[in-house]
Amino acid sequence: MPSGVRGALVQRVSALPDGPLDVSWLPAGTPELPLGRIRLHWEPASRAGWDVTAHLGLATTEVLLASWPAAPDNWPRLVRPTLHEVTGLCAALAVATVALDLSNRLAEV
């Protein structure tokens, strides 16, 4: 990872098994992640491969979503299924939240 960055913000996760992960760099001073967003961080492992972690932005904090210690050089292929599932789940929860809010507003009328 370049110096001065905190990690990579996941922009899009391909549904294809060998599809890409689109990311953008997060500067070191970036505040906490927005709700439902994922940050990846990777660095060389002590013996071989890469130590990769993913953090998920929640309403008031960030949590460790997953870690892959000593992942092989093709680690994006390894982490892609987890990231794809979590981004899908976050999107579904966002839609459900909007629907619930709308239902509650309509019930008040």
C-alpha contacts under 8 A as a table, 3 or more apart, distances in Angstrom:
res1	aa1	res2	aa2	distance
1	M	5	V	7.33
1	M	7	G	7.47
1	M	41	H	7.99
1	M	42	W	7.05
1	M	43	E	7.06
2	P	5	V	6.25
4	G	27	P	6.08
4	G	28	A	5.36
5	V	8	A	7.93
5	V	25	W	6.48
5	V	26	L	5.49
5	V	27	P	4.28
5	V	28	A	4.45
6	R	25	W	7.61
6	R	26	L	5.42
6	R	27	P	5.55
6	R	28	A	4.35
6	R	29	G	7.53
6	R	30	T	7.47
6	R	41	H	7.42
7	G	25	W	6.03
7	G	26	L	5.39
7	G	27	P	7.53
7	G	28	A	7.83
7	G	39	R	6.11
7	G	40	L	5.52
7	G	41	H	4.78
7	G	42	W	7.72
8	A	23	V	5.73
8	A	24	S	5.36
8	A	25	W	4.45
8	A	26	L	5.50
8	A	39	R	5.45
8	A	40	L	5.11
8	A	41	H	6.48
9	L	23	V	5.30
9	L	24	S	5.26
9	L	25	W	6.14
9	L	26	L	6.22
9	L	37	R	7.37
9	L	38	I	5.98
9	L	39	R	4.62
9	L	40	L	6.46
10	V	13	V	7.38
10	V	21	L	7.04
10	V	22	D	6.08
10	V	23	V	4.48
10	V	24	S	6.79
10	V	37	R	7.10
10	V	38	I	5.57
10	V	39	R	6.09
10	V	40	L	7.15
11	Q	21	L	7.62
11	Q	22	D	5.30
11	Q	23	V	5.10
11	Q	24	S	7.00
12	R	21	L	5.99
12	R	22	D	5.02
12	R	23	V	7.07
13	V	19	G	7.60
13	V	20	P	6.49
13	V	21	L	4.85
13	V	22	D	6.43
13	V	80	R	6.91
13	V	83	L	6.88
13	V	84	H	5.60
13	V	87	T	7.86
14	S	17	P	7.73
14	S	19	G	4.96
14	S	20	P	5.58
14	S	21	L	6.35
14	S	80	R	7.93
14	S	84	H	7.21
15	A	19	G	6.66
15	A	84	H	6.80
16	L	19	G	4.66
17	P	77	R	7.41
17	P	80	R	7.76
17	P	81	P	7.63
18	D	77	R	6.29
21	L	76	P	7.25
21	L	80	R	7.20
26	L	30	T	6.42
27	P	30	T	5.57
32	E	57	G	7.06
32	E	61	T	6.77
32	E	62	E	6.61
33	L	36	G	7.99
33	L	37	R	6.11
33	L	38	I	7.35
33	L	39	R	7.54
33	L	56	L	7.27
33	L	57	G	4.66
33	L	58	L	7.59
33	L	61	T	7.72
33	L	62	E	6.59
34	P	37	R	5.67
34	P	57	G	5.36
34	P	58	L	6.98
34	P	59	A	7.44
35	L	56	L	7.78
35	L	57	G	4.73
35	L	58	L	4.67
35	L	59	A	5.36
36	G	56	L	6.32
36	G	57	G	5.24
36	G	58	L	6.17
36	G	87	T	7.23
36	G	90	C	5.51
36	G	91	A	7.84
37	R	56	L	5.81
37	R	57	G	5.27
37	R	87	T	7.75
38	I	54	A	6.52
38	I	55	H	5.58
38	I	56	L	4.68
38	I	57	G	6.38
38	I	83	L	7.95
39	R	54	A	5.55
39	R	55	H	5.18
39	R	56	L	6.60
40	L	52	V	7.10
40	L	53	T	5.78
40	L	54	A	4.59
40	L	55	H	6.61
41	H	52	V	5.70
41	H	53	T	5.33
41	H	54	A	6.49
42	W	50	W	6.30
42	W	51	D	5.47
42	W	52	V	4.31
42	W	53	T	6.44
43	E	50	W	5.56
43	E	51	D	5.47
43	E	52	V	6.77
44	P	48	A	7.21
44	P	49	G	6.11
44	P	50	W	4.46
44	P	51	D	6.04
44	P	70	A	7.98
45	A	48	A	5.42
45	A	49	G	5.40
45	A	50	W	4.59
45	A	51	D	5.09
45	A	69	P	7.16
45	A	70	A	5.31
46	S	70	A	7.82
47	R	70	A	7.63
48	A	70	A	6.16
48	A	72	P	7.71
49	G	70	A	4.84
49	G	71	A	5.20
49	G	72	P	4.73
49	G	73	D	5.66
50	W	68	W	8.00
50	W	69	P	6.64
50	W	70	A	4.82
50	W	71	A	4.96
50	W	72	P	6.41
50	W	73	D	6.87
50	W	75	W	7.61
51	D	67	S	7.51
51	D	68	W	5.96
51	D	69	P	4.40
51	D	70	A	5.07
51	D	71	A	6.15
52	V	67	S	5.68
52	V	68	W	5.11
52	V	69	P	6.17
52	V	70	A	7.76
52	V	71	A	7.02
53	T	64	L	7.47
53	T	65	L	7.63
53	T	66	A	5.82
53	T	67	S	4.26
53	T	68	W	6.28
54	A	64	L	6.19
54	A	65	L	5.35
54	A	66	A	5.30
54	A	67	S	6.28
55	H	62	E	6.27
55	H	63	V	5.44
55	H	64	L	4.50
55	H	65	L	4.93
55	H	66	A	7.08
56	L	62	E	5.50
56	L	63	V	5.39
56	L	64	L	6.40
56	L	65	L	5.69
57	G	60	T	7.92
57	G	61	T	6.19
57	G	62	E	4.51
57	G	63	V	6.66
58	L	61	T	5.28
58	L	62	E	5.65
58	L	63	V	7.29
64	L	67	S	7.72
68	W	71	A	5.69
68	W	79	V	7.99
71	A	74	N	7.80
71	A	75	W	5.63
71	A	78	L	7.95
72	P	75	W	5.40
74	N	77	R	5.87
74	N	78	L	7.07
75	W	78	L	4.86
75	W	79	V	6.25
76	P	79	V	5.28
76	P	80	R	5.84
77	R	80	R	5.38
77	R	81	P	7.77
78	L	81	P	7.07
79	V	82	T	5.61
79	V	83	L	6.34
80	R	83	L	5.14
80	R	84	H	5.92
81	P	84	H	5.09
81	P	85	E	6.20
82	T	85	E	5.27
82	T	86	V	6.22
83	L	86	V	5.19
83	L	87	T	6.04
84	H	87	T	5.34
84	H	88	G	6.17
85	E	88	G	5.15
85	E	89	L	6.13
86	V	89	L	4.97
86	V	90	C	6.08
87	T	90	C	5.10
87	T	91	A	6.16
88	G	91	A	5.13
88	G	92	A	6.20
89	L	92	A	5.08
89	L	93	L	6.13
90	C	93	L	5.07
90	C	94	A	6.14
91	A	94	A	5.09
91	A	95	V	6.36
92	A	95	V	5.19
92	A	96	A	6.16
93	L	96	A	4.97
93	L	97	T	6.01
94	A	97	T	5.10
94	A	98	V	6.30
95	V	98	V	5.19
95	V	99	A	6.18
96	A	99	A	5.04
96	A	100	L	6.05
97	T	100	L	5.09
97	T	101	D	6.11
98	V	101	D	5.10
98	V	102	L	6.15
99	A	102	L	5.10
99	A	103	S	6.07
100	L	103	S	4.99
100	L	104	N	6.12
101	D	104	N	5.13
101	D	105	R	6.23
102	L	105	R	5.10
102	L	106	L	6.13
103	S	106	L	5.13
103	S	107	A	6.10
104	N	107	A	5.06
104	N	108	E	6.47
105	R	108	E	5.26
105	R	109	V	6.84
106	L	109	V	5.36
